[in-house]
Amino acid sequence: MTVRAAVAGASGYAGGELLRLLLGHPEVEIGALTGNSNAGQPLGALQPHLGPLAERVLEPTEASRLAGHDVVFLALPHGESAEVARELGPEVLVVDCGADFRLRQAADWEAFYGSPHAGTWPYELPELPGAREALRGSKRVAVPGCYPTAVSLALFPAYAAGLVAPEAVIVAASGTSGAGKAAKPHLLGSEVMGSMSPYGVGGGHRHTPEMTQNLSAVAGESVSVSFTPTLAPMPRGILATCTAPVPSPAWTRRRRAPRTRRRCATSRSRGCCPRGSGPRPPPCTGPTSRSCNSPTTRRPAGLSSSPPSTNLTKGTAGGAVQSMNVALGLPEELGLPTTGVAP
């Protein structure tokens, strides 16, 4: 089975990561590459690490250039995917790496993004209950945000098992590539090196409603989320520390709760950290996600890390390729390396 794939937004970080993974996918042939502001430039001038595609020239992001492919990946700024997707036929698998179709509630989209809601597509996070079934055979897929990927994978086992109260507190550090490739003064090396800075605090970060949506769906009740993101002096990676309290009655009934929590985490994620340790962002890089729970506190702590970054691999490009595989009936991890690199 050969799948012909186009990438819109190939000049950005997410687009470049998509192409890096697709180059190693045995069933994918890379077709059109588009990038509006960089149309006419060779890809090698913008993504020098993608040697096999260096001579390819970027085209304008127009539906006519994307048509005729089996799969179209949209690695576009938030709010721009819906217009392009409307012009692509129902026979094309469209995988949106932006936020346009992630949220179920129109009010949440309008409050956090300030434009009309485009709708909701099947949501790519296969590890969540029922997600694989929704993805199989779908022609429209919404890829989760980077922070929601880390947080959902860290906490959903505890919520699915009914072990914790619907009050999550998340503190997460992300690398600067999560802010995109456009030049921004606060992302200059001289501004970032040697410091960490919070942003989007007080419930203002756009990924907050997505976290609430995911955890509430698993818990079967509304989960409140207190989220504090911080910018870390590293190019890639997210390290999310996620906690939720154990209610006293539940703790009394479950005297073996610490062991239950740890078993829950190890059975529902790709791996669990050794007792007392946690995952790390780079230099230990690899695309899988991990979670582990503290066995000694009444407020279990989930640690989630997905280098070479939740914000580029598992949380964007790797998630998009994984969802394509599921939607097309291919082996889920095809084209997704699980071995990291160091240093």
C-alpha positions as CSV (number, residue, x, y, z in Angstrom):
1,M,0.0,0.0,0.0
2,T,1.5,3.3,-1.1
3,V,0.1,6.5,0.3
4,R,0.7,9.8,-1.4
5,A,0.9,12.6,1.1
6,A,1.0,16.4,0.9
7,V,2.2,18.7,3.6
8,A,0.8,22.2,3.9
9,G,3.0,24.4,6.0
10,A,6.2,22.5,5.2
11,S,8.5,25.4,6.1
12,G,7.5,25.5,9.8
13,Y,8.7,23.4,12.7
14,A,5.7,21.1,12.7
15,G,5.8,20.7,8.9
16,G,9.6,19.9,9.1
17,E,9.1,17.3,11.8
18,L,6.3,15.7,9.7
19,L,8.5,15.4,6.7
20,R,11.3,14.0,8.8
21,L,9.0,11.2,9.9
22,L,7.4,10.7,6.5
23,L,10.8,10.2,4.9
24,G,11.2,7.1,7.1
25,H,7.7,5.8,6.5
26,P,7.8,2.7,4.3
27,E,4.3,3.2,2.9
28,V,4.4,7.0,2.1
29,E,5.3,8.9,-1.0
30,I,5.8,12.6,-0.4
31,G,3.8,14.8,-2.8
32,A,3.2,18.5,-2.8
33,L,4.9,20.7,-0.2
34,T,3.3,24.2,0.4
35,G,4.2,27.3,2.4
36,N,2.5,30.5,1.6
37,S,5.0,33.1,2.8
38,N,7.9,30.9,1.5
39,A,6.4,29.8,-1.8
40,G,9.0,29.6,-4.5
41,Q,11.9,28.8,-2.2
42,P,13.6,25.4,-2.1
43,L,12.9,23.5,1.0
44,G,16.6,23.0,1.7
45,A,17.0,26.7,2.3
46,L,14.4,26.5,5.2
47,Q,14.8,22.9,6.4
48,P,18.4,22.0,5.7
49,H,18.2,18.8,7.7
50,L,15.8,17.3,5.1
51,G,18.4,16.5,2.5
52,P,16.3,14.1,0.3
53,L,13.8,16.9,-0.2
54,A,16.3,19.8,-0.4
55,E,15.6,20.6,-4.1
56,R,11.8,20.5,-3.8
57,V,10.3,24.0,-4.3
58,L,7.5,25.1,-2.0
59,E,4.2,25.9,-3.6
60,P,1.4,28.3,-2.4
61,T,-1.0,26.7,0.0
62,E,-4.0,26.3,-2.3
63,A,-6.5,23.4,-2.4
64,S,-5.8,22.9,-6.1
65,R,-2.2,22.0,-5.2
66,L,-3.2,19.7,-2.4
67,A,-5.9,17.8,-4.3
68,G,-5.1,14.4,-5.8
69,H,-3.3,13.1,-2.7
70,D,-4.4,10.3,-0.4
71,V,-3.5,12.3,2.7
72,V,-3.1,16.0,3.3
73,F,-1.4,17.1,6.5
74,L,-2.3,20.7,7.5
75,A,0.6,22.2,9.6
76,L,-0.9,25.7,9.5
77,P,-1.4,28.5,12.1
78,H,-4.5,28.1,14.2
79,G,-7.6,29.3,12.3
80,E,-6.3,28.7,8.8
81,S,-7.0,25.0,8.4
82,A,-10.8,25.1,8.1
83,E,-10.8,27.2,4.9
84,V,-8.4,24.8,3.2
85,A,-10.1,21.7,4.4
86,R,-13.5,22.8,3.1
87,E,-12.1,22.8,-0.4
88,L,-10.7,19.2,-0.2
89,G,-12.9,16.3,-1.2
90,P,-14.4,13.8,1.2
91,E,-12.2,11.1,-0.3
92,V,-9.0,12.7,1.0
93,L,-7.8,12.0,4.5
94,V,-7.1,15.4,6.0
95,V,-5.0,15.5,9.2
96,D,-5.1,18.9,10.9
97,C,-2.2,19.6,13.2
98,G,-3.7,23.0,14.2
99,A,-6.4,23.6,16.8
100,D,-9.3,24.3,14.4
101,F,-11.2,21.1,15.0
102,R,-10.1,19.9,18.4
103,L,-12.7,21.5,20.7
104,R,-16.3,20.2,21.0
105,Q,-17.7,23.3,22.5
106,A,-18.0,26.3,20.2
107,A,-18.0,28.6,23.2
108,D,-14.6,27.4,24.2
109,W,-13.2,28.0,20.8
110,E,-14.7,31.5,20.5
111,A,-13.5,32.4,24.0
112,F,-9.9,31.3,23.5
113,Y,-9.4,31.9,19.7
114,G,-11.7,34.8,19.0
115,S,-13.3,33.5,15.8
116,P,-16.3,31.3,14.7
117,H,-16.0,27.6,15.5
118,A,-15.3,25.5,12.4
119,G,-16.6,22.2,13.9
120,T,-15.2,19.1,15.6
121,W,-13.4,16.2,13.9
122,P,-12.4,12.8,15.3
123,Y,-9.7,13.5,17.8
124,E,-6.3,11.8,17.5
125,L,-5.0,10.6,20.8
126,P,-5.4,6.8,20.3
127,E,-4.4,6.1,23.9
128,L,-7.6,7.7,25.1
129,P,-10.6,5.3,25.5
130,G,-12.6,4.9,22.3
131,A,-10.2,7.0,20.2
132,R,-9.0,4.2,18.0
133,E,-12.5,3.2,17.1
134,A,-13.4,6.8,16.1
135,L,-10.2,7.1,14.0
136,R,-10.5,3.9,12.0
137,G,-11.7,4.8,8.5
138,S,-12.2,8.5,9.3
139,K,-11.3,11.0,6.6
140,R,-11.0,13.9,9.0
141,V,-8.7,13.9,12.0
142,A,-7.8,16.6,14.6
143,V,-4.4,16.2,16.2
144,P,-4.2,17.2,19.9
145,G,-2.2,20.1,21.2
146,C,1.2,19.5,22.7
147,Y,0.4,20.3,26.3
148,P,-2.9,18.4,26.3
149,T,-1.1,15.3,24.9
150,A,1.4,15.3,27.8
151,V,-1.3,16.0,30.4
152,S,-3.9,13.6,29.1
153,L,-1.4,10.7,29.0
154,A,-0.2,11.5,32.5
155,L,-3.6,11.7,34.2
156,F,-6.1,9.7,32.2
157,P,-5.2,6.3,33.8
158,A,-6.0,7.7,37.3
159,Y,-9.3,9.3,36.1
160,A,-10.3,6.2,34.2
161,A,-9.8,4.1,37.3
162,G,-11.7,6.6,39.5
163,L,-8.8,7.1,41.8
164,V,-8.6,10.9,42.0
165,A,-10.8,13.9,42.5
166,P,-11.8,16.1,39.5
167,E,-9.3,18.8,40.4
168,A,-6.1,18.7,38.3
169,V,-3.1,21.0,38.8
170,I,-0.5,21.1,36.0
171,V,2.8,22.8,35.9
172,A,4.6,22.3,32.6
173,A,7.8,23.4,30.9
174,S,8.1,23.6,27.1
175,G,10.9,24.2,24.7
176,T,10.8,27.3,22.5
177,S,9.8,25.5,19.3
178,G,6.3,25.2,20.6
179,A,5.9,28.9,19.8
180,G,6.5,28.3,16.1
181,K,9.2,29.4,13.7
182,A,8.2,33.1,13.2
183,A,10.8,35.5,14.7
184,K,9.7,36.8,18.1
185,P,11.9,39.0,20.4
186,H,11.1,37.1,23.6
187,L,12.3,33.9,22.0
188,L,15.8,35.2,21.1
189,G,18.6,33.2,22.5
190,S,19.7,36.1,24.7
191,E,16.2,36.3,26.2
192,V,15.7,32.6,26.8
193,M,19.1,31.3,27.9
194,G,19.5,30.9,31.6
195,S,15.9,31.7,32.5
196,M,12.4,30.2,32.7
197,S,9.3,32.3,32.4
198,P,5.6,31.5,32.9
199,Y,3.1,32.6,30.3
200,G,-0.6,32.2,29.7
201,V,-1.2,32.0,33.5
202,G,-4.6,32.2,35.3
203,G,-6.4,29.9,32.9
204,G,-5.5,32.0,29.8
205,H,-3.6,29.4,27.8
206,R,-5.4,28.1,24.8
207,H,-4.8,24.5,25.6
208,T,-6.7,24.7,28.9
209,P,-10.1,23.9,27.5
210,E,-8.7,20.9,25.6
211,M,-7.2,19.5,28.7
212,T,-10.5,19.9,30.5
213,Q,-12.3,18.3,27.6
214,N,-10.1,15.2,27.6
215,L,-9.9,14.6,31.3
216,S,-13.7,15.2,31.8
217,A,-14.5,12.7,29.1
218,V,-12.4,10.0,30.8
219,A,-13.6,10.9,34.3
220,G,-17.2,11.0,33.4
221,E,-17.6,14.3,35.2
222,S,-16.4,17.9,34.9
223,V,-12.7,18.2,35.8
224,S,-11.3,21.6,36.7
225,V,-7.8,22.3,35.5
226,S,-5.3,24.8,36.9
227,F,-2.5,25.1,34.3
228,T,0.7,27.0,34.5
229,P,2.9,26.7,31.4
230,T,6.5,27.9,31.5
231,L,9.0,28.6,28.7
232,A,12.3,26.6,29.2
233,P,15.7,27.3,27.7
234,M,15.6,24.3,25.4
235,P,14.6,24.0,21.7
236,R,12.3,20.9,22.2
237,G,10.5,19.0,24.8
238,I,7.7,19.2,27.4
239,L,8.0,18.1,31.0
240,A,4.6,18.2,32.7
241,T,4.0,17.6,36.4
242,C,0.4,16.8,36.8
243,T,-1.3,16.2,40.2
244,A,-4.8,15.4,41.5
245,P,-6.0,14.7,45.0
246,V,-7.2,11.4,46.3
247,P,-10.5,12.0,48.3
248,S,-10.4,10.7,51.8
249,P,-13.3,8.2,51.5
250,A,-11.7,6.6,48.5
251,W,-8.4,6.5,50.2
252,T,-10.0,4.7,53.2
253,R,-11.7,2.2,51.0
254,R,-8.6,1.5,49.0
255,R,-5.8,0.7,51.5
256,R,-3.7,-0.7,48.6
257,A,-4.3,2.5,46.5
258,P,-0.6,3.3,46.1
259,R,0.0,-0.1,44.4
260,T,-3.2,0.2,42.4
261,R,-2.2,3.7,41.2
262,R,1.3,2.5,40.1
263,R,-0.2,-0.7,38.4
264,C,-2.7,1.5,36.6
265,A,0.0,3.8,35.3
266,T,2.2,1.0,34.0
267,S,-0.5,-0.9,32.3
268,R,-2.0,2.1,30.5
269,S,1.1,3.9,29.2
270,R,4.2,3.0,27.2
271,G,6.3,2.6,30.3
272,C,6.7,3.7,33.9
273,C,9.6,5.4,35.5
274,P,11.6,3.6,38.2
275,R,10.4,4.4,41.7
276,G,11.5,7.9,42.7
277,S,12.6,9.0,39.2
278,G,10.9,10.7,36.3
279,P,11.2,11.2,32.6
280,R,13.4,14.0,31.1
281,P,13.2,16.3,28.1
282,P,16.4,16.3,25.9
283,P,19.1,15.3,25.7
284,C,17.4,11.9,26.3
285,T,15.3,12.1,23.1
286,G,12.6,9.7,21.8
287,P,9.0,10.1,20.6
288,T,7.1,8.0,23.1
289,S,5.2,9.2,26.1
290,R,5.6,8.0,29.7
291,S,3.8,8.5,33.0
292,C,4.5,7.4,36.5
293,N,2.7,8.0,39.8
294,S,4.0,8.7,43.3
295,P,3.4,5.8,45.6
296,T,3.6,7.7,48.8
297,T,1.3,10.7,48.7
298,R,-2.4,11.2,48.9
299,R,-2.0,13.5,45.9
300,P,-0.6,11.3,43.2
301,A,1.8,13.0,40.8
302,G,1.9,12.1,37.1
303,L,5.0,13.0,35.2
304,S,4.8,13.1,31.4
305,S,7.6,13.7,28.9
306,S,7.6,13.1,25.2
307,P,11.0,14.1,23.8
308,P,12.1,14.8,21.2
309,S,9.2,16.7,22.3
310,T,5.6,16.5,22.9
311,N,5.4,19.8,21.2
312,L,6.8,18.5,17.9
313,T,6.8,14.7,17.8
314,K,4.2,12.9,19.9
315,G,2.2,16.1,20.4
316,T,2.2,17.1,16.7
317,A,4.0,15.4,13.9
318,G,4.2,11.9,15.5
319,G,0.6,12.1,16.6
320,A,-0.4,13.1,13.1
321,V,1.5,10.1,11.5
322,Q,0.1,7.8,14.2
323,S,-3.5,9.0,13.4
324,M,-2.9,8.5,9.7
325,N,-1.8,4.9,10.3
326,V,-4.9,4.1,12.4
327,A,-7.3,5.8,10.0
328,L,-5.8,3.9,7.0
329,G,-5.6,0.6,8.8
330,L,-1.8,0.5,8.8
331,P,0.2,-0.7,11.8
332,E,-0.1,2.1,14.3
333,E,3.6,2.6,14.9
334,L,4.7,2.4,11.3
335,G,7.2,5.1,10.5
336,L,7.5,6.2,14.1
337,P,10.9,5.4,15.7
338,T,10.9,4.6,19.4
339,T,14.6,4.6,20.0
340,G,16.0,7.9,21.3
341,V,19.3,9.6,20.7
342,A,21.7,11.0,23.3
343,P,23.4,13.3,24.0
